Amino acid sequence: MANRILIVDDAAFMRMMIRDILSKNGFEVVGEAQDGSQAIEKFKELRPDLITMDITMPEMDGIAALKEIKKVDPAAKVIMCSAMGQQAMVIDAIQAGAKDFIVKPFQADRVIEAINKTLGV
């Protein structure tokens, strides 16, 4: 069975890029969200195997959403996505429970490597 993934990013273009990389590599994208509060609702509804989460988003950022998702399910697997120069935020995300992080612009092989490592594939 394909691993089920939720994509969270406020930029539709970024969600499309990740969806494209994932579907070409046999993953099932079960949902998308454009901010942290949507991500929490979708997580509760869909229970994906893994979430890719942007850090900088309107409404609720990725780190706040990560902390809320971890309250719902401490075993949730989340990979943070960040642009270059956000190292401090990446450290905050890892401390909040993120399993890995991917730097934008995305390199397809790095995305797949991070997901496989996180899922233990």
C-alpha positions as CSV (number, residue, x, y, z in Angstrom):
1,M,0.0,0.0,0.0
2,A,1.3,3.5,-0.9
3,N,2.3,5.8,2.0
4,R,-0.3,8.5,2.5
5,I,1.0,12.0,2.6
6,L,-0.5,15.4,3.5
7,I,1.1,18.5,1.9
8,V,1.0,21.8,3.7
9,D,2.3,25.0,2.0
10,D,0.7,28.4,1.5
11,A,2.0,28.5,-2.1
12,A,-0.1,26.5,-4.5
13,F,3.0,26.2,-6.8
14,M,5.0,24.5,-4.0
15,R,2.2,22.1,-3.2
16,M,2.0,21.2,-6.9
17,M,5.8,20.6,-7.1
18,I,5.8,18.3,-4.1
19,R,2.6,16.5,-5.3
20,D,4.3,15.9,-8.6
21,I,7.5,14.5,-7.0
22,L,5.6,12.3,-4.6
23,S,3.2,10.8,-7.2
24,K,6.0,10.1,-9.6
25,N,7.7,8.1,-6.8
26,G,4.7,6.0,-5.8
27,F,3.3,8.0,-2.8
28,E,-0.3,8.8,-2.4
29,V,-1.1,12.5,-1.7
30,V,-4.3,12.3,0.5
31,G,-4.7,16.0,1.0
32,E,-3.4,19.5,0.9
33,A,-3.6,22.5,3.3
34,Q,-2.5,26.1,2.9
35,D,-2.0,27.1,6.5
36,G,-1.3,25.6,9.9
37,S,-4.9,25.5,11.2
38,Q,-6.0,23.8,8.0
39,A,-3.2,21.3,8.4
40,I,-4.4,20.3,11.9
41,E,-7.9,19.8,10.7
42,K,-6.8,17.7,7.7
43,F,-4.4,15.7,9.9
44,K,-7.3,14.8,12.3
45,E,-9.6,13.9,9.3
46,L,-7.1,12.0,7.1
47,R,-4.5,10.5,9.5
48,P,-1.7,10.6,6.9
49,D,1.5,8.5,7.3
50,L,3.5,11.7,6.9
51,I,3.1,15.4,6.5
52,T,5.4,17.9,4.6
53,M,5.0,21.2,6.3
54,D,6.1,24.7,5.2
55,I,7.4,26.8,8.1
56,T,6.4,30.3,7.0
57,M,2.6,30.5,6.4
58,P,-0.2,33.0,7.2
59,E,-2.7,32.4,10.0
60,M,-0.7,29.7,11.8
61,D,3.0,28.9,11.0
62,G,4.3,25.4,10.5
63,I,6.0,25.2,13.9
64,A,2.8,26.1,15.8
65,A,0.9,23.5,13.6
66,L,3.5,20.9,14.2
67,K,3.2,21.3,18.0
68,E,-0.6,21.0,17.8
69,I,-0.4,17.9,15.6
70,K,2.0,16.3,18.1
71,K,-0.5,16.9,20.8
72,V,-3.1,15.0,18.8
73,D,-0.7,12.2,17.8
74,P,2.8,12.2,19.4
75,A,3.9,9.6,16.8
76,A,3.0,11.9,13.8
77,K,5.7,12.1,11.2
78,V,6.4,15.6,10.0
79,I,9.0,16.9,7.6
80,M,9.5,20.7,7.6
81,C,10.1,22.6,4.4
82,S,12.0,25.9,4.6
83,A,13.7,28.4,2.3
84,M,17.4,29.0,2.7
85,G,18.4,31.2,5.6
86,Q,15.9,29.8,8.1
87,Q,18.3,27.7,10.1
88,A,17.0,29.0,13.5
89,M,13.4,28.0,12.5
90,V,14.6,24.6,11.3
91,I,16.2,24.0,14.8
92,D,12.9,25.1,16.5
93,A,11.0,22.7,14.2
94,I,13.3,19.7,15.0
95,Q,13.0,20.5,18.8
96,A,9.2,20.6,18.4
97,G,9.3,17.1,16.9
98,A,9.9,17.4,13.2
99,K,11.7,14.3,11.8
100,D,13.6,16.1,9.0
101,F,13.6,19.2,6.9
102,I,13.9,19.9,3.2
103,V,15.3,23.1,1.8
104,K,13.5,25.0,-1.0
105,P,13.8,25.0,-3.9
106,F,13.2,21.3,-3.7
107,Q,15.5,18.7,-5.1
108,A,13.4,15.7,-6.0
109,D,15.9,13.1,-4.7
110,R,16.3,15.0,-1.4
111,V,12.5,15.0,-0.9
112,I,12.3,11.3,-1.5
113,E,15.3,10.5,0.6
114,A,13.9,12.5,3.6
115,I,10.5,10.8,3.2
116,N,11.9,7.3,2.9
117,K,14.2,7.9,5.9
118,T,11.3,9.2,8.0
119,L,9.0,6.4,7.1
120,G,11.7,3.8,7.6
121,V,11.6,2.6,4.0
